């Protein structure tokens, strides 16, 4: 059963001391100058933590969007600002299942993901079309050098995508693998989430591998390894 603290925060179970202190300061229910000052200091500290997390996430995930310099710094600040607003408006949803800072980091990671996705569509690269298909057979456990004709294997992949996948799986596979659209950008375009796109790609790749095995382009051993 959820319980309520003096700050009006609903949670389950006891909180660690650090999380309790974050909530106490950020709630800022007192009307005296000391309470207001504590809240402002806590907001500033939290913003700095979120900003560092945003920079780290952008460094990890900005390829192939290639956001550098001042542009990356601006994006990090935007993500930290928006995450801070979201966190302070949802303090009552923190249940204590993790440390407060761990919970808070999820907000800034979400903001970075959304902003990277929207950024990509400002100037998407030109798609390479048929050439891309000829470069991807090795992603499914087959070395094109082992085949008499790499074009034949590329054709088999295209048939597998057409015949074995659902419409959504085809769209996700072609966007990510063939057209090189970043996962974050595709999630924005489809109004979906990273996890949902990951799941769709996992299922699509499994179906394609099974199709290639059934038509003699992969062996069962290669299927189990991939």
C-alpha positions in Angstrom: 0.0 0.0 0.0 1.4 3.4 -1.0 2.1 5.8 1.8 2.4 9.6 1.9 5.2 11.7 3.3 4.9 15.1 4.9 5.8 16.5 1.5 2.9 14.8 -0.1 5.0 12.3 -2.0 3.5 8.9 -2.6 5.9 6.0 -2.4 6.3 2.3 -1.6 8.7 1.3 1.2 11.4 3.2 2.9 13.7 5.6 1.1 17.4 6.0 1.4 18.6 9.0 3.2 19.9 10.8 0.1 16.6 10.3 -1.7 14.6 11.6 1.3 16.8 14.7 1.3 16.3 15.4 -2.4 12.5 15.1 -1.9 12.5 17.3 1.2 14.5 20.1 -0.5 12.8 19.9 -3.9 9.2 19.8 -2.4 9.9 23.2 -0.7 6.6 23.2 1.1 7.8 25.7 3.7 7.2 29.4 3.3 10.2 30.7 5.1 13.3 32.0 3.3 15.4 29.0 4.4 13.0 26.5 2.7 13.0 28.6 -0.5 16.8 28.8 -0.5 17.1 25.1 0.0 14.8 24.4 -2.9 16.7 26.7 -5.2 20.0 25.1 -4.2 18.6 21.6 -4.8 17.2 22.7 -8.2 20.6 24.0 -9.2 22.4 20.8 -8.0 19.9 18.6 -9.8 20.2 20.6 -13.0 24.0 20.2 -13.0 23.6 16.4 -12.5 21.1 16.3 -15.4 23.4 18.4 -17.6 26.3 16.1 -17.1 24.1 13.1 -17.8 22.8 14.8 -21.0 26.3 15.5 -22.2 27.4 11.9 -21.5 24.3 10.5 -23.3 24.8 12.8 -26.3 28.5 11.6 -26.6 27.3 8.0 -26.5 24.4 8.3 -28.9 24.9 11.3 -31.3 26.5 9.1 -34.0 25.5 9.2 -36.9 23.7 12.5 -36.3 27.1 14.1 -35.6 26.2 16.8 -33.1 29.3 18.7 -31.9 30.5 21.8 -30.2 28.0 24.5 -29.4 25.1 22.6 -30.9 25.7 19.7 -28.6 26.0 22.0 -25.6 22.7 23.7 -26.5 21.0 20.3 -26.9 22.3 19.1 -23.5 21.0 22.3 -21.8 17.6 21.9 -23.4 17.4 18.3 -22.3 18.5 19.1 -18.8 16.0 22.0 -18.6 13.1 20.0 -19.8 14.0 17.0 -17.6 14.1 19.3 -14.6 10.7 20.6 -15.3 9.3 17.1 -15.7 10.9 15.8 -12.5 9.7 18.7 -10.3 6.2 18.3 -11.7 6.1 14.5 -10.9 7.8 14.3 -7.5 4.6 12.6 -6.2 5.2 9.7 -8.6 8.6 8.8 -7.2 8.0 5.5 -5.4 11.5 4.8 -4.1 12.1 1.7 -6.2 15.5 3.1 -7.0 17.6 6.0 -5.8 16.1 9.4 -6.6 19.0 10.4 -8.9 18.6 7.1 -10.8 14.9 7.9 -11.3 15.8 11.5 -12.3 18.4 10.3 -14.9 15.6 8.4 -16.8 14.0 11.8 -17.5 17.0 13.3 -19.1 17.8 10.2 -21.1 14.3 10.4 -22.5 14.7 14.1 -23.4 18.1 13.4 -25.1 16.5 10.6 -27.1 13.5 12.7 -28.2 15.7 15.7 -29.1 18.2 13.6 -31.1 15.3 12.1 -33.0 13.8 15.5 -33.9 17.3 16.9 -34.8 17.9 14.2 -37.4 14.8 15.1 -39.4 16.0 18.7 -39.8 18.5 17.7 -42.5 18.3 13.9 -43.1 21.0 12.5 -45.4 20.4 11.3 -48.9 19.5 7.6 -48.9 21.7 5.3 -50.9 19.1 2.9 -52.2 20.1 -0.3 -53.9 23.8 0.0 -52.9 22.9 -0.3 -49.3 21.3 -3.7 -49.8 24.6 -5.1 -51.2 26.5 -4.1 -48.1 24.4 -5.7 -45.4 24.4 -9.6 -46.0 27.2 -10.0 -43.4 25.0 -8.6 -40.7 23.0 -11.9 -40.8 25.9 -14.3 -40.3 26.8 -14.7 -44.0 30.1 -13.6 -45.5 29.4 -12.3 -49.1 32.9 -13.5 -50.0 31.7 -17.1 -49.5 29.1 -16.7 -52.2 29.5 -16.8 -55.9 27.5 -13.6 -56.3 27.0 -11.1 -53.5 24.1 -9.6 -55.5 22.3 -12.9 -55.3 22.5 -12.8 -51.5 21.4 -9.2 -51.4 18.4 -10.2 -53.6 17.6 -13.0 -51.1 17.7 -10.5 -48.3 15.3 -8.2 -50.1 12.9 -11.1 -50.8 13.1 -12.1 -47.1 12.1 -8.6 -46.1 9.2 -8.6 -48.5 8.0 -12.1 -47.8 8.7 -12.8 -44.2 8.1 -9.5 -42.4 5.0 -7.7 -41.4 4.4 -4.2 -42.8 5.7 -2.5 -39.6 8.7 -4.8 -39.4 9.6 -4.0 -43.0 9.4 -0.3 -42.4 11.5 -0.5 -39.3 14.1 -2.8 -40.9 14.5 -0.8 -44.1 14.7 2.5 -42.2 17.4 1.4 -39.7 19.4 -1.2 -41.7 19.1 0.0 -45.3 18.5 3.8 -45.0 20.6 4.2 -41.9 18.1 6.2 -39.9 19.0 6.4 -36.2 16.8 4.6 -33.8 15.9 7.7 -31.9 14.9 9.5 -35.1 12.7 6.6 -36.2 11.0 6.4 -32.9 10.0 10.1 -33.3 8.9 9.5 -36.9 6.7 6.5 -35.9 5.5 8.0 -32.7 7.0 5.0 -30.9 9.6 4.3 -28.2 13.2 3.0 -28.3 12.2 -0.2 -26.6 9.3 -0.9 -29.1 11.6 -0.3 -32.0 14.3 -2.6 -30.5 11.6 -5.3 -30.1 10.4 -4.9 -33.7 14.0 -5.1 -35.0 14.7 -8.2 -33.0 11.7 -10.0 -34.4 12.4 -8.9 -37.9 16.0 -10.1 -37.8 15.0 -13.4 -36.5 12.4 -13.9 -39.2 14.9 -12.9 -41.9 17.6 -15.3 -40.6 15.0 -18.1 -40.6 14.0 -17.3 -44.1 17.6 -17.3 -45.3 18.2 -20.7 -43.6 15.0 -22.1 -45.2 16.3 -21.0 -48.7 19.8 -22.2 -48.2 21.6 -18.9 -47.7 22.5 -19.6 -44.1 23.1 -22.8 -42.1 21.3 -23.7 -38.9 24.6 -23.3 -37.0 25.0 -19.7 -38.3 21.4 -19.0 -37.3 22.0 -20.1 -33.7 25.2 -18.0 -33.4 23.6 -14.8 -34.8 
